[in-house]
Amino acid sequence: MSKILCATRGGEASYPTQDASIALANERGDELVFLYVVDVSFLNQTAAPVVVNVESRLEKLGQFQLTMAQEQAALQGVTATMVCRTGRVREELIKAVRAENVSLVVLGRSAGGESVFQLASLQAFAAQVEAETGVEVRIV
């Protein structure tokens, strides 16, 4: 049995990506790993105690988002695990791909204005992850 890694930010904007990953895992008979990365690098100009507090709160939020995704997968008969990492998204995604020994990474693009990446940037990001890990990255 293979594993699919679904990188998620959680929340409503991530539901289509999570749903597509669950459907893929169901179709392929794969396990599913939901990944949430807490990246507080944008707070580099802030005092250290504030960063630690924000990081802790974001980790709790991430765990909650992952639990919701895991429960949704279970409702559809898919076994899913959760991984919450702290660091820069690209580096932590690559570490998770290797640590979890996945065969496919699923990244989502927002249909609305909430996208972190423009499509071209997301495609370049996916290509970098594929080149570095040798694992297929699918954008849904």
Order of alpha helices (4+ residues) and beta strands (2+ residues): beta-alpha-beta-alpha-beta-alpha-beta-alpha-beta
